[in-house]
C-alpha cells in the first residue's frame, strides 16, 4: 500500500500557459522627440541642473534675486552673534578690542606710528577697515565650501552666496564705522595728539566704503571659486592676510620703513609704489584722507580716488567671471 506524498514533496506543477518565466514588457518608447521635450521645458521655465547658463542670463537671474540677497545678508548678520550674551554688540566690540591691542603695542609701547600726528586715529581706522577686507576674504572662502547640502537641494545662482556674505559684513560694519568716527574725534582730546575736526570731506566716507564693498565682493567671488575647488587654500589664508595687513600700513606707515631697505633708489621706488598703490593700501588711504587732517601724509588725491574705483571695478568684474565659469561645479566637487 503506497503512502501519499506531502505538498512539499510533491513535484511542482508547470505554470499555466505552457510555461517558463514571464518575459518583461517591452520598454516604453517616448511619444515626443528630444526637440519637443526641450521646447516644453522652455515653455514652462524649466532648466537643466548643474549647467552653467550664459553670462547675460546669469546676470539677469542674479539681479531678479536682489531682494533675496538682501534678506539673506541681514538674517546672516543678525544670526552671527545671536547666541552671545551681548548679541549684536560684539559687531562693535570686536574691532574696538583689536584696535585697542594694536594701539597699545604698536602705537604706545613700540611707537611705530612715526610721522603720524595722531597715531590712535591712524591705527583705529586701519584696523576697522582692514577687518572688513579680511572678513570678506574668509567669508567668501567659506560661502560655497560650507554649504554643500544647500547647493545640492536648491537651484539658484551660486553668486548669491558670496554676495550676501559681503553684504552681511557691510551691514555689521555700519555701526562699527560710527564708533570708529567717534574714537577718531575723541583721540584728538588726548595730550600729545593732533586735534581732528569734522569737515565736509567726511561726506566722502560712504563713497570710500562703497568702493571697498565692491572690491571685497570681487575678492569673495575669487576666493569662493578657488576654495571650492582646492579646500587647502583656506588653511593658508590667515597667513596671507597677516602679510597683507603689515604690507598695507594698517598699524604703521609702511613707506617710512621702505627707506631703510638696503637696496638701490630705483628698487625703493618700485617697492614703495607697489605698497602704496596696491588695493588695500589705496582704500585705507582714502578713508584716512577723509577723516584725518594730515595733509603731509594723506593729502586729498584725485589719483587715489581713480585708483580706488579702478581696483573695485577690475576685481569685481574679474571675480564675477571667474566665479561664473565654475558655476556647474559648485556642490558637485
Secondary structure as the mmCIF struct_conf table of DSSP 4:
data_model
#
loop_
_struct_conf.conf_type_id
_struct_conf.id
_struct_conf.beg_label_comp_id
_struct_conf.beg_label_asym_id
_struct_conf.beg_label_seq_id
_struct_conf.end_label_comp_id
_struct_conf.end_label_asym_id
_struct_conf.end_label_seq_id
HELX_LH_PP_P HELX_LH_PP_P1 UNK A 2 UNK A 6
TURN_TY1_P TURN_TY1_P1 UNK A 7 UNK A 9
BEND BEND1 UNK A 10 UNK A 10
HELX_LH_PP_P HELX_LH_PP_P2 UNK A 11 UNK A 15
TURN_TY1_P TURN_TY1_P2 UNK A 16 UNK A 18
BEND BEND2 UNK A 20 UNK A 20
HELX_LH_PP_P HELX_LH_PP_P3 UNK A 21 UNK A 30
BEND BEND3 UNK A 31 UNK A 32
HELX_RH_AL_P HELX_RH_AL_P1 UNK A 34 UNK A 43
TURN_TY1_P TURN_TY1_P3 UNK A 44 UNK A 45
TURN_TY1_P TURN_TY1_P4 UNK A 49 UNK A 50
HELX_LH_PP_P HELX_LH_PP_P4 UNK A 52 UNK A 54
HELX_RH_AL_P HELX_RH_AL_P2 UNK A 55 UNK A 64
TURN_TY1_P TURN_TY1_P5 UNK A 65 UNK A 65
HELX_RH_AL_P HELX_RH_AL_P3 UNK A 66 UNK A 80
TURN_TY1_P TURN_TY1_P6 UNK A 81 UNK A 83
BEND BEND4 UNK A 84 UNK A 86
HELX_RH_3T_P HELX_RH_3T_P1 UNK A 87 UNK A 89
HELX_RH_AL_P HELX_RH_AL_P4 UNK A 90 UNK A 102
HELX_RH_PI_P HELX_RH_PI_P1 UNK A 103 UNK A 109
BEND BEND5 UNK A 110 UNK A 110
TURN_TY1_P TURN_TY1_P7 UNK A 114 UNK A 115
BEND BEND6 UNK A 117 UNK A 117
HELX_RH_AL_P HELX_RH_AL_P5 UNK A 119 UNK A 145
TURN_TY1_P TURN_TY1_P8 UNK A 146 UNK A 146
HELX_RH_AL_P HELX_RH_AL_P6 UNK A 148 UNK A 153
BEND BEND7 UNK A 156 UNK A 156
TURN_TY1_P TURN_TY1_P9 UNK A 158 UNK A 158
HELX_RH_AL_P HELX_RH_AL_P7 UNK A 159 UNK A 187
TURN_TY1_P TURN_TY1_P10 UNK A 188 UNK A 189
BEND BEND8 UNK A 190 UNK A 190
TURN_TY1_P TURN_TY1_P11 UNK A 191 UNK A 192
BEND BEND9 UNK A 193 UNK A 193
HELX_RH_3T_P HELX_RH_3T_P2 UNK A 200 UNK A 204
HELX_RH_AL_P HELX_RH_AL_P8 UNK A 205 UNK A 229
TURN_TY1_P TURN_TY1_P12 UNK A 231 UNK A 232
HELX_RH_AL_P HELX_RH_AL_P9 UNK A 233 UNK A 247
TURN_TY1_P TURN_TY1_P13 UNK A 248 UNK A 249
BEND BEND10 UNK A 250 UNK A 252
TURN_TY1_P TURN_TY1_P14 UNK A 254 UNK A 254
HELX_RH_AL_P HELX_RH_AL_P10 UNK A 255 UNK A 258
TURN_TY1_P TURN_TY1_P15 UNK A 259 UNK A 260
BEND BEND11 UNK A 261 UNK A 263
HELX_RH_AL_P HELX_RH_AL_P11 UNK A 265 UNK A 277
BEND BEND12 UNK A 278 UNK A 278
HELX_RH_AL_P HELX_RH_AL_P12 UNK A 279 UNK A 291
TURN_TY1_P TURN_TY1_P16 UNK A 295 UNK A 297
BEND BEND13 UNK A 298 UNK A 298
HELX_RH_AL_P HELX_RH_AL_P13 UNK A 302 UNK A 325
TURN_TY1_P TURN_TY1_P17 UNK A 326 UNK A 326
HELX_RH_3T_P HELX_RH_3T_P3 UNK A 327 UNK A 329
TURN_TY1_P TURN_TY1_P18 UNK A 330 UNK A 332
#
